[in-house]
Structure formats: structure tokens, C-alpha cells
């Protein structure tokens, strides 16, 4: 079942692809503030079909987050990091007790 937003996106994409309307005119007719949105939807639709219009925010592709480290931490760096984490946790626990 398609959600309302996906239906709106599909209508906007079809208006652009079937008609002689540009991104700006489609956005204006559909009440979309930014014409770049329409362009992105059209690009995603052309590349992936209706699947490209689905919401993908918040869904991580990989379990690894953030930028990977280029080199592993030295023993001293790891020790400093763990000490800082311990200090932070001690302060946090002290604040919760108040």
C-alpha cells in the first residue's frame, strides 16, 4: 500500500515525464516548495522505478556507523579514551543521584 507522500511524488514525477512541464511548474502546481525535490524524485524514479520513491531515511545499510579509522589506536590513546569515558560515566551517575 502506498502512502500519501509516495502518491504525491509519483503524481509529480508523472506530470514531469508525461507533460511539457518543467520542475518548477510541476512543483508550483503540486504545492511543493522546492523544485529540486521534484528533480530528485524524477531521477530516483528513472533509476529505481517506484522503489526509488520510498522513504529510506533512518535505515542504515551497514551496521558500521561513522567514518572508519585510518589506523588503530595506540595503547596510550586507547587508555586515554577509556579514562575519559570512565570520568564521563562517573559524572553522569553523580548527576542522576541528585
Secondary structure, DSSP 8 states (H G I E B T S, - for coil): ---HHHHHHHHHHHHHHHSS--HHHHHHHHT-S-HHHHHHHHHHHHHHGGGGGS--TT--SSS--S---SS---HHHHHHHHHHHHHHHHHHHHHHH-
